[in-house]
Amino acid sequence: KVLVVDDNRKILELFSEYFELSGIEGIFAENANNLSEIISINNPDHIILDMAMPKFDGFHALSEIKKSNFDFSHVTVLTAAELSETEKQKIFDCGVGNYLEKPIDLSVLKEILSQNQKAAET
């Protein structure tokens, strides 16, 4: 199960189509409001998080994820803009497992999710 948090509906639709074709169960949220609750209710295996969202930016979302005690190594951060080295370091200091820039290379995403699944099985 993969939770995707992104304010762009087109991105959510693309993930939905990709997951359906790949046999992945997707959970979709347009913002990080109540994110810790969404995580506890849905118990995702992986979270894909957009860093640039109105109202609740990615760093706020990361603090919500932390409240839920979710394993940060199973979080992939997305961004359309290139982040500064300081911002990237802040993300990785949280323990975030992966960082991807949009447009997403689906083969890289597939590898990330595959590694995550293998780790969960061991």
C-alpha positions in Angstrom: 0.0 0.0 0.0 1.4 3.4 -1.0 0.1 6.7 0.2 0.7 9.6 -2.2 0.3 13.1 -0.8 0.3 15.8 -3.5 -1.9 18.8 -4.1 -1.8 18.3 -7.9 -4.8 16.2 -8.9 -3.2 15.4 -12.3 -0.2 13.9 -10.4 -2.5 11.9 -8.2 -4.4 10.6 -11.3 -1.1 9.6 -12.9 0.0 7.7 -9.8 -3.4 6.0 -9.6 -3.1 4.8 -13.2 0.5 3.6 -12.6 -0.4 1.8 -9.4 -3.4 0.2 -11.1 -1.2 -1.1 -13.9 1.4 -2.3 -11.5 -0.9 -4.0 -9.0 -0.1 -1.5 -6.2 -2.8 -0.4 -3.8 -2.8 3.4 -3.7 -4.1 5.8 -1.1 -4.3 9.5 -2.2 -4.4 12.7 -0.2 -4.4 16.2 -1.7 -2.8 17.8 1.3 -1.1 17.0 4.5 -4.0 18.0 6.7 -4.7 15.1 9.2 -1.8 13.2 7.7 -0.9 11.3 10.9 -4.6 10.2 11.1 -4.6 9.1 7.4 -1.4 7.0 8.1 -2.9 5.4 11.2 -6.1 4.5 9.5 -4.6 3.2 6.3 -1.3 1.8 7.5 0.6 2.3 4.3 3.9 0.5 3.5 5.4 3.6 1.7 4.6 7.3 1.5 5.3 9.5 -1.5 5.2 13.1 -0.4 5.2 16.3 -2.4 7.3 19.0 -0.7 5.6 22.0 -2.2 1.9 22.2 -1.1 -0.2 25.1 0.0 -1.1 25.4 3.7 1.0 22.4 4.8 4.4 22.2 3.1 6.5 19.1 3.0 8.4 19.9 6.2 5.1 20.2 8.1 4.0 16.9 6.5 7.3 15.3 7.7 6.5 16.4 11.2 3.1 14.8 10.9 4.6 11.6 9.6 7.0 11.6 12.6 4.0 11.9 15.0 2.6 8.7 13.5 5.9 6.8 14.1 6.1 5.8 10.5 9.5 4.5 9.3 11.1 7.4 7.5 13.2 5.1 5.4 9.9 4.3 3.6 9.2 7.9 2.6 10.0 9.3 -0.8 10.0 13.0 -1.2 9.0 14.6 -4.5 9.7 18.1 -5.6 9.2 20.0 -8.9 11.8 22.6 -7.9 15.4 21.9 -7.2 16.0 22.1 -3.5 19.1 23.7 -1.9 21.7 21.5 -0.4 20.6 22.7 3.0 17.0 21.7 2.3 18.0 18.3 1.0 20.2 17.8 4.1 17.3 18.7 6.3 15.1 16.1 4.5 17.7 13.4 4.8 18.4 14.3 8.5 14.8 13.3 9.1 15.7 9.8 7.9 13.8 10.1 4.6 14.7 7.2 2.4 14.5 8.7 -1.1 14.3 12.0 -3.0 12.9 12.4 -6.5 12.5 15.4 -8.7 9.5 15.8 -11.0 9.1 14.6 -13.7 9.5 11.3 -12.1 11.4 8.5 -13.7 9.0 5.6 -13.2 11.8 3.0 -13.4 13.5 4.7 -10.4 10.2 4.8 -8.5 9.6 1.1 -9.3 13.0 0.2 -7.9 12.4 2.3 -4.8 9.1 0.5 -4.1 10.6 -2.9 -4.9 13.4 -2.3 -2.4 10.8 -1.2 0.1 8.8 -4.4 -0.4 11.9 -6.6 -0.1 12.9 -4.9 3.2 9.3 -5.4 4.5 9.4 -9.1 3.7 12.7 -9.7 5.6 
